[in-house]
Amino acid sequence: MAEGPGARSVHIVDDVPELADLAGQGSGPVLVHSLDGFLDAGNAGSLAVQHLLESDAGRVVASFDVDAFYDYRARRPPMTFVEDHYEDYEAPRLVVRVMRDVLGTPYLLLHGPEPDTRWEGFAAGVRQVVEHFGVRLTVSLGSVPMAVPHTRPVMLTNHGTSPDLLVQENVWRGQIRIPASAQALLELRMGEWGHPAMGFVAHIPHYIAQFDYPPAAAAMLESVEVVTGLEWDLAPLEEAGDARMAEIAAQIEDSAEVLDVVSGLEQQYDAFHRPASPDSEETPLPLAEERNLPTGEELGAEFERFLAGLDRRDDD
């Protein structure tokens, strides 16, 4: 394998016996990746990665030179100061681990901070990992804030380098210009280099996008299971999701304004999922019925009170 521009920024372990069984079956591992940073509303990807690591910490089989990609002044790593000296510096790490699911099937997990610089070099480094280990499919996890209610199932947008990789029909139609991310560029480049890549983006209720949202993490991992055949015990994530839903319900039950907005979002969500009439050639537009909504200032005050309550519980 020819050395590419990313080889200088990633160190790959040569001997990984955990993958020997897959090689003997004429198959390669799946590479799942989620990066901390831009594409992580509700910390959905971070929660998914944390859950996988708690199930099996695995071992590092590839590590990136984080100094080549990380902006320390923009995202200063934490460290501890004890009385009169510094200690316990938590250095950022961008690594690939070999893991096993509940069935014992090995797979690879790429996680760490999203690179701040040299995205092309990062993508080239991941290419080195993919080709070194014979990865058969790369799957990304991400999440964005959207005008959706927390009272409905989590919506996912799936995307891929080939239509054959898609497992569901997306609600979204048309074209839109969006801010790029390292994960999105990685998928684009993987397709150009002939490596299958796809992923899922969870839609997070915009009014709680800065707080942990476990239902989205569980929904994405369930979809990865369908695509890859991997299996995980998602019960802890689902229980955390139930607890979060109860917490949100308790916070908003006394706010008529917030409940009214959630009701409007529910109508919009349901319109998206309503089947088209037999005489119609198009899917109905997601329009909520007209209603007397509170002003922006009133909504801002209500959501500030709502988020303050969640923030206190997270601190506890």
Solvent accessible surface area in square Angstrom, and as a share of the most:
residue,aa,sasa,rsa
1,M,142,0.63
2,A,90,0.70
3,E,135,0.60
4,G,18,0.18
5,P,82,0.52
6,G,0,0.00
7,A,26,0.20
8,R,182,0.67
9,S,7,0.04
10,V,15,0.08
11,H,125,0.56
12,I,30,0.15
13,V,43,0.24
14,D,119,0.62
15,D,106,0.55
16,V,16,0.09
17,P,86,0.54
18,E,39,0.18
19,L,17,0.08
20,A,59,0.46
21,D,94,0.49
22,L,19,0.09
23,A,74,0.58
24,G,70,0.67
25,Q,133,0.59
26,G,74,0.71
27,S,46,0.30
28,G,9,0.08
29,P,3,0.02
30,V,2,0.01
31,L,0,0.00
32,V,0,0.00
33,H,2,0.01
34,S,5,0.03
35,L,6,0.03
36,D,66,0.34
37,G,43,0.42
38,F,112,0.47
39,L,31,0.16
40,D,17,0.09
41,A,14,0.11
42,G,1,0.01
43,N,56,0.28
44,A,0,0.00
45,G,0,0.00
46,S,35,0.23
47,L,26,0.13
48,A,0,0.00
49,V,13,0.07
50,Q,97,0.43
51,H,13,0.06
52,L,0,0.00
53,L,46,0.23
54,E,126,0.56
55,S,67,0.43
56,D,44,0.23
57,A,64,0.50
58,G,33,0.32
59,R,91,0.33
60,V,42,0.24
61,V,0,0.00
62,A,1,0.01
63,S,37,0.24
64,F,12,0.05
65,D,72,0.38
66,V,24,0.14
67,D,99,0.51
68,A,28,0.21
69,F,2,0.01
70,Y,27,0.10
71,D,55,0.29
72,Y,73,0.28
73,R,194,0.71
74,A,72,0.56
75,R,70,0.25
76,R,176,0.64
77,P,25,0.16
78,P,81,0.51
79,M,99,0.44
80,T,55,0.32
81,F,117,0.49
82,V,53,0.30
83,E,161,0.72
84,D,117,0.60
85,H,83,0.37
86,Y,150,0.57
87,E,81,0.36
88,D,107,0.55
89,Y,109,0.41
90,E,114,0.51
91,A,53,0.41
92,P,21,0.13
93,R,132,0.48
94,L,2,0.01
95,V,3,0.02
96,V,1,0.00
97,R,43,0.16
98,V,5,0.03
99,M,1,0.00
100,R,94,0.34
101,D,10,0.05
102,V,90,0.52
103,L,115,0.57
104,G,31,0.30
105,T,47,0.27
106,P,7,0.05
107,Y,1,0.00
108,L,0,0.00
109,L,0,0.00
110,L,0,0.00
111,H,27,0.12
112,G,8,0.08
113,P,19,0.12
114,E,19,0.09
115,P,4,0.03
116,D,57,0.29
117,T,68,0.39
118,R,111,0.41
119,W,71,0.25
120,E,87,0.39
121,G,8,0.08
122,F,1,0.00
123,A,1,0.01
124,A,7,0.06
125,G,0,0.00
126,V,1,0.01
127,R,82,0.30
128,Q,14,0.06
129,V,0,0.00
130,V,2,0.01
131,E,58,0.26
132,H,66,0.29
133,F,24,0.10
134,G,43,0.42
135,V,12,0.07
136,R,105,0.38
137,L,12,0.06
138,T,2,0.01
139,V,0,0.00
140,S,6,0.04
141,L,1,0.00
142,G,1,0.01
143,S,1,0.01
144,V,42,0.24
145,P,74,0.46
146,M,81,0.36
147,A,49,0.38
148,V,17,0.09
149,P,4,0.03
150,H,12,0.05
151,T,65,0.38
152,R,75,0.27
153,P,101,0.64
154,V,34,0.20
155,M,21,0.09
156,L,24,0.12
157,T,32,0.19
158,N,1,0.01
159,H,57,0.25
160,G,29,0.28
161,T,51,0.30
162,S,39,0.25
163,P,113,0.71
164,D,136,0.70
165,L,37,0.18
166,L,70,0.35
167,V,71,0.41
168,Q,68,0.30
169,E,139,0.62
170,N,31,0.16
171,V,53,0.31
172,W,139,0.49
173,R,144,0.53
174,G,69,0.66
175,Q,167,0.74
176,I,108,0.55
177,R,223,0.81
178,I,119,0.61
179,P,96,0.60
180,A,68,0.53
181,S,3,0.02
182,A,1,0.01
183,Q,8,0.03
184,A,49,0.38
185,L,29,0.14
186,L,1,0.00
187,E,21,0.10
188,L,102,0.51
189,R,54,0.20
190,M,0,0.00
191,G,31,0.30
192,E,108,0.48
193,W,71,0.25
194,G,62,0.60
195,H,37,0.16
196,P,58,0.37
197,A,2,0.02
198,M,1,0.01
199,G,0,0.00
200,F,1,0.00
201,V,22,0.12
202,A,0,0.00
203,H,17,0.08
204,I,0,0.00
205,P,3,0.02
206,H,80,0.36
207,Y,9,0.03
208,I,4,0.02
209,A,19,0.15
210,Q,114,0.51
211,F,19,0.08
212,D,53,0.28
213,Y,4,0.02
214,P,10,0.06
215,P,29,0.18
216,A,0,0.00
217,A,0,0.00
218,A,6,0.05
219,A,20,0.15
220,M,0,0.00
221,L,0,0.00
222,E,76,0.34
223,S,17,0.11
224,V,0,0.00
225,E,38,0.17
226,V,114,0.65
227,V,34,0.20
228,T,12,0.07
229,G,52,0.50
230,L,4,0.02
231,E,80,0.36
232,W,17,0.06
233,D,81,0.42
234,L,14,0.07
235,A,44,0.34
236,P,69,0.43
237,L,12,0.06
238,E,80,0.36
239,E,116,0.52
240,A,44,0.34
241,G,4,0.03
242,D,101,0.52
243,A,63,0.49
244,R,18,0.07
245,M,50,0.22
246,A,63,0.49
247,E,33,0.15
248,I,0,0.00
249,A,52,0.40
250,A,50,0.39
251,Q,34,0.15
252,I,7,0.04
253,E,111,0.50
254,D,118,0.61
255,S,4,0.03
256,A,74,0.57
257,E,63,0.28
258,V,1,0.00
259,L,77,0.38
260,D,36,0.19
261,V,20,0.11
262,V,6,0.04
263,S,36,0.23
264,G,11,0.10
265,L,18,0.09
266,E,35,0.16
267,Q,46,0.20
268,Q,52,0.23
269,Y,19,0.07
270,D,53,0.27
271,A,1,0.01
272,F,65,0.27
273,H,93,0.41
274,R,128,0.47
275,P,113,0.71
276,A,46,0.35
277,S,61,0.40
278,P,141,0.88
279,D,144,0.75
280,S,51,0.33
281,E,177,0.79
282,E,133,0.60
283,T,85,0.50
284,P,44,0.28
285,L,131,0.65
286,P,33,0.21
287,L,135,0.67
288,A,41,0.32
289,E,112,0.50
290,E,174,0.78
291,R,72,0.26
292,N,154,0.79
293,L,99,0.49
294,P,25,0.16
295,T,81,0.47
296,G,60,0.58
297,E,155,0.70
298,E,86,0.39
299,L,40,0.20
300,G,32,0.31
301,A,62,0.48
302,E,33,0.15
303,F,28,0.12
304,E,123,0.55
305,R,124,0.45
306,F,5,0.02
307,L,37,0.18
308,A,42,0.32
309,G,2,0.02
310,L,1,0.00
311,D,67,0.35
312,R,154,0.56
313,R,108,0.39
314,D,67,0.35
315,D,115,0.60
316,D,155,0.80
